[in-house]
Structures are given as C-alpha cells and as structure tokens.
Amino acid sequence: MATQPDSLVAISSQWRRITLNDQSFILDCGGRPLDLSRPCVMGVLNVTPDSFSDGGQFEDLNTAIHQALRMQAEGADIIDVGGESTRPGARRVSQDEELHRVIPVIEALSGQLSIPISIDTSKAGVMQAAAQAGAGMINDINGLRGQASLAAATATGLPVCIMHMQGKPDTMQDKPEYDDVVQEVLVFFRQRLKACAEAGIDPQKIIIDPGFGFGKTLDQNLELLSRLDEFRQLGRPLMAGLSRKSMLGKICGTALEDRLHASLAAATIACQNGADILRVHDVAPTIQALALCGALQKKKAELTDDR
C-alpha cells in the first residue's frame, strides 16, 4: 500500500466540505474507497496516440504502469485511464481498438495500485469489460447518453461521473451557444440525474462534471468557473477538468507544454469554488497547491469560530 504524502494528509485535516452535510463522504469504487470529504486529485492516464496533451507518451504497457504508479506515489487519489482522444476533431476509434488499449492497462494496474481506477469511456462494451478488469468508476464525457451505456453503467454497480458536452467532440467547438451556460448545464444534469435514477443507479454514486472545453467558448468556460459553486445545489460531488486546456493557452498566450502554472491556478480556483475532484495531468504540483488552499481554509474556519 502506498502512503500518502504529508501534504495530502494535511489536506485531509484542513479542508472541511460544507456541501455534503459536513460529513465524510466515502465513495466505494469497486471495493476501493475514495474520500470526498476533502478535495481529491484524479491523475490522467491517456493510453492513446493522439490525446491533446500526452498522446503517444503512455501507449506502451510498461510506460503506462510506471506513470500510474508515479502518480499514486505523488498523492493521486484515483487514476483515470482513457483509450480514445476526445480533443476537438479527434478520430473516433472502434470499441475493439479501445478495448485493446485500455483493458491490459487496467488489468495490470488493478493488481499494483492501492487507489481506485476510473475508465474514461462512452462505450457500453468498454464500461463492462473495464469493470470486469478492475475499474472502480466510469467517467463518461457523453453523460451516459450513448447506445446502451446507461444500462451498462447500471449493470456494473460502479460510481459514475456524468459530464456535460454540447455537440460531439469533432464538432463541439464550431459555434457553441447558450442563453445562460450555467442554467442550461444545470438543466442537463437534472435530466441526467433523473434518467440515472430511473435506470437504477444509486444517486449517491453519481458525480457531475460541467465539461470545461467541451462545447464551450472561452467566455462560457470562464463563467462556468466563476459560478461553479452553483452546481452544489444538485447535492452531488463535483469534478473539474481544467488541466492544460486550450482556454488556459488563450488567456495566457502559452503553448501546451507551458500551461502548468495556469493549470495550478485554475485547479485552485475550482477547488475554492466547490470542486470535489480535480482531474489533472500534473499530480505533485496540484497536491502542493491544494495544501496551501487547505491551510488557508483551516485558518479562515479558526478565525470565524473565534468571532
């Protein structure tokens, strides 16, 4: 069993989540716990040749295993394995190809990691096979709207993360339009939460993700981030994936490889605005940023109690 870095242990004692009834929220991910009473870090592991940030870096099985173990050692709470790029304009892959990419990795990691494994997919067959291979969570950018995906996710009994996306990955950034992006995404989640409940998914096993960069302009992404706390009204844990996104490059004028500092700022803001899970490529720096946020949160609570 890997031990948590001191900074991560500190976060556990310093953060107090106020939107889940002030109680520790432990999510059972296929027999492995995910403690959502504090902000969690999800490490991204793309075993693809064309993902926007790390495509081609972890296609080899041994390299993928090494990266996952490294992220766990740095303090990641969960590893998200993806076998299909969802960047704008990315080539769609068949279910067989996606299975070929992710299942050997999940099978290997399930015997070596002590933290949960998430499968990043929208395909029903991949969800089922990944669950059998050892995945403990389903992370679907399509919000379980694909053919048979809702039934497949329900059958696994695993926690699910449903994300909002306007359009499809190959067209989502053409001309995304909203009258009020936050209100429309809230309506989407209410509809999907209802569909999940009717399908038999325990509401306590559902996480929501507003989908930064998925069918949103820069201005719409910024509005989502600034009003992120409004999603707390749904009573579900909230995931935010801003790491290395193009919106950061547009704001800072930086290339993909130079977005670490902006990614840390975005993660910090998301966390302060209510995010429970941060999906990131750079685990160790994010853990350090959260440690500082946690210390500030603790001090604010102490000062409030003293008044």
C-alpha positions in Angstrom: 0.0 0.0 0.0 1.4 3.4 -1.0 1.5 6.0 1.8 0.1 9.5 1.3 2.5 12.4 1.1 2.5 14.6 4.2 0.9 17.4 2.2 -2.1 15.2 1.3 -2.5 14.1 4.9 -2.6 17.7 5.8 -5.3 18.5 3.3 -7.5 15.8 4.9 -7.4 17.6 8.3 -7.6 21.1 6.9 -10.4 21.0 4.4 -14.0 20.9 5.5 -16.5 20.3 2.8 -19.7 22.2 3.7 -22.0 21.0 0.9 -22.2 17.3 1.7 -23.8 17.8 5.1 -20.5 18.4 6.7 -19.9 14.6 6.9 -17.2 12.4 5.5 -18.3 11.1 2.1 -16.6 7.8 1.2 -17.4 6.6 -2.3 -17.0 2.8 -2.8 -15.1 2.4 -6.1 -15.2 -1.3 -6.7 -14.0 -2.1 -3.2 -11.5 0.8 -3.0 -12.5 3.9 -1.1 -12.5 7.5 -2.5 -12.7 10.0 0.4 -14.6 13.0 -0.9 -14.6 14.8 2.5 -11.6 16.7 1.1 -10.6 17.7 -2.5 -9.4 14.7 -4.4 -6.9 14.5 -7.3 -7.6 12.3 -10.3 -4.5 11.6 -12.3 -5.0 11.4 -16.1 -3.5 8.4 -17.9 -4.2 8.5 -21.7 -3.1 5.4 -23.5 -3.7 6.9 -26.9 -1.6 8.1 -29.7 -3.5 11.4 -30.2 -4.7 12.9 -26.9 -4.3 16.6 -26.8 -1.7 16.8 -24.0 0.0 13.4 -23.6 -0.9 11.5 -26.7 1.6 8.8 -27.5 3.6 9.1 -24.2 1.9 6.1 -22.4 0.8 3.8 -25.2 3.3 1.1 -24.1 2.0 -1.0 -21.3 5.1 -0.7 -19.1 5.3 3.0 -19.5 1.6 3.4 -18.6 2.1 1.3 -15.5 5.1 3.3 -14.5 3.2 6.6 -14.9 0.2 5.4 -12.9 2.5 4.2 -10.0 4.3 7.5 -10.1 1.1 9.5 -9.9 -0.1 7.3 -7.0 3.2 7.9 -5.2 2.8 11.7 -5.8 -0.6 11.6 -4.0 -3.2 10.9 -6.6 -6.5 9.6 -5.2 -7.7 7.9 -8.4 -6.3 7.2 -11.8 -8.4 7.8 -14.9 -7.5 5.5 -17.9 -8.6 6.6 -21.3 -8.3 4.9 -24.7 -9.9 7.4 -27.0 -8.9 11.0 -27.5 -11.8 13.5 -27.1 -10.0 16.6 -28.2 -11.8 18.6 -30.9 -11.5 16.9 -34.3 -10.1 13.7 -32.8 -10.5 10.5 -34.8 -13.2 8.1 -33.4 -11.9 4.6 -32.6 -13.8 1.3 -32.7 -14.8 -0.5 -29.5 -12.3 -3.3 -30.2 -9.5 -0.8 -30.6 -10.4 1.0 -27.4 -10.6 -2.3 -25.5 -7.2 -3.3 -26.9 -5.7 -0.1 -25.5 -7.3 0.0 -22.0 -8.0 -3.5 -20.7 -4.4 -4.7 -20.4 -3.5 -1.5 -18.6 -6.5 -1.8 -16.1 -5.8 -5.5 -15.5 -2.1 -4.7 -14.7 -2.9 -1.7 -12.6 -5.7 -3.4 -10.6 -3.0 -5.7 -9.1 -0.5 -2.9 -8.4 -2.4 0.2 -7.3 -4.0 0.7 -3.9 -6.1 3.6 -5.2 -9.2 3.3 -7.5 -9.1 3.1 -11.2 -11.5 5.0 -13.4 -12.3 4.2 -17.0 -12.8 7.2 -19.3 -15.2 5.9 -22.0 -18.6 6.4 -23.6 -18.9 2.9 -25.0 -21.1 0.3 -23.2 -18.9 -2.6 -24.0 -15.8 -0.8 -22.7 -17.6 0.1 -19.5 -18.5 -3.6 -18.8 -15.1 -5.0 -19.8 -13.2 -2.4 -17.7 -15.3 -3.1 -14.7 -14.5 -6.8 -15.0 -10.8 -5.9 -15.4 -10.7 -4.0 -12.1 -12.0 -0.4 -12.8 -13.9 1.1 -10.0 -15.5 4.1 -11.6 -17.0 5.1 -15.0 -16.2 8.5 -16.4 -18.3 9.3 -19.4 -17.9 12.6 -21.3 -21.2 11.9 -23.0 -23.2 11.7 -19.7 -24.4 8.1 -20.3 -26.4 9.1 -23.4 -24.7 6.7 -25.8 -26.3 3.5 -27.0 -26.7 1.0 -24.1 -24.3 3.0 -22.0 -26.8 3.8 -19.3 -27.8 0.2 -18.9 -24.2 -1.0 -19.0 -23.2 1.5 -16.3 -26.1 0.5 -14.1 -25.2 -3.2 -14.5 -21.7 -2.6 -13.2 -22.9 -1.1 -10.0 -20.0 1.3 -10.1 -20.0 5.0 -9.3 -20.3 7.1 -12.5 -19.2 10.6 -13.5 -21.6 12.2 -16.0 -20.2 15.2 -17.9 -21.9 17.9 -19.9 -20.9 18.3 -23.6 -22.8 20.3 -26.2 -22.4 18.5 -29.5 -19.8 15.9 -30.3 -16.0 16.0 -29.9 -15.5 16.6 -33.7 -18.0 19.5 -33.9 -18.4 20.7 -30.3 -16.3 23.8 -30.7 -17.8 25.0 -34.0 -20.3 27.5 -32.6 -21.4 26.6 -29.1 -24.3 28.8 -28.0 -26.1 29.2 -24.7 -28.5 31.8 -23.3 -27.2 31.1 -19.8 -24.5 28.4 -19.8 -24.7 27.6 -16.1 -28.5 27.3 -16.0 -28.5 25.2 -19.2 -25.9 22.8 -17.8 -27.9 22.6 -14.6 -31.0 21.6 -16.5 -28.9 19.0 -18.3 -27.7 17.5 -15.1 -31.2 17.4 -13.6 -32.4 15.5 -16.6 -29.5 13.0 -16.5 -29.8 12.5 -12.7 -33.4 11.6 -13.3 -32.6 9.2 -16.1 -29.9 7.6 -14.0 -32.2 7.2 -11.0 -34.9 5.7 -13.3 -32.3 3.2 -14.7 -31.4 2.1 -11.2 -28.2 4.0 -10.5 -27.9 5.0 -6.8 -27.9 8.8 -6.7 -25.1 8.6 -4.1 -22.9 7.0 -6.7 -23.1 9.9 -9.2 -20.5 12.6 -9.8 -21.1 15.6 -12.1 -18.6 17.4 -14.4 -19.6 20.6 -16.2 -17.3 19.8 -19.0 -14.8 22.7 -19.4 -13.8 23.0 -23.0 -16.5 20.6 -24.3 -18.8 22.7 -26.4 -18.0 26.0 -24.7 -16.3 29.2 -25.7 -13.6 30.9 -23.6 -16.2 33.3 -22.1 -18.6 30.4 -21.3 -15.8 28.4 -19.7 -14.9 31.4 -17.5 -18.5 31.9 -16.5 -18.7 28.2 -15.5 -15.6 28.5 -13.4 -16.7 31.7 -11.7 -20.2 30.3 -10.9 -19.0 26.7 -10.2 -20.5 26.8 -6.7 -24.0 27.0 -8.2 -23.7 23.3 -9.1 -23.5 22.4 -5.4 -27.3 22.8 -5.3 -27.6 19.4 -7.0 -26.1 17.8 -3.9 -23.6 15.7 -5.9 -19.8 15.7 -5.8 -18.4 17.9 -8.5 -15.4 17.2 -10.8 -13.5 19.8 -12.7 -11.1 19.1 -15.5 -9.1 22.2 -16.5 -5.6 20.9 -16.7 -3.7 22.2 -19.7 -6.9 23.1 -21.5 -6.8 25.4 -24.6 -8.7 28.0 -22.6 -5.7 28.5 -20.5 -3.5 28.9 -23.5 -5.8 31.5 -24.9 -5.7 33.5 -21.7 -2.0 33.3 -21.0 -0.7 33.0 -24.6 1.2 29.8 -23.8 1.8 26.6 -25.7 0.5 23.3 -24.4 3.8 22.4 -22.7 3.9 25.8 -20.8 0.5 25.6 -19.1 1.4 24.2 -15.7 1.2 27.4 -13.8 -2.1 28.3 -15.3 -3.4 24.8 -14.6 -2.5 25.1 -11.0 -4.3 28.5 -10.8 -7.3 27.0 -12.4 -7.3 24.0 -10.1 -7.0 26.3 -7.1 -9.9 28.5 -8.2 -12.1 25.4 -9.0 -11.4 24.0 -5.6 -12.2 27.2 -3.8 -15.4 27.4 -5.8 -16.6 23.9 -4.7 -14.9 21.2 -6.8 -14.5 17.9 -5.0 -12.4 16.2 -7.7 -9.7 17.8 -9.8 -8.8 15.9 -13.0 -5.1 16.7 -13.7 -2.0 15.7 -15.6 0.4 17.2 -13.1 -0.3 15.5 -9.8 2.5 16.6 -7.5 2.3 20.3 -8.2 -1.5 20.2 -7.8 -1.1 18.4 -4.4 1.1 21.3 -3.2 -1.4 23.9 -4.4 -4.2 22.2 -2.6 -2.1 22.0 0.6 -1.8 25.8 0.6 -5.6 26.1 -0.1 -6.3 23.7 2.7 -4.1 25.7 5.2 -6.0 28.9 4.3 -9.4 27.2 4.6 -8.4 26.0 8.1 -7.3 29.4 9.2 -10.5 31.0 7.9 -12.5 28.5 9.9 -10.5 29.2 13.0 -11.0 33.0 12.6 -14.7 32.5 12.1 -15.0 30.3 15.2 -13.2 32.9 17.3 -15.7 35.6 16.5 
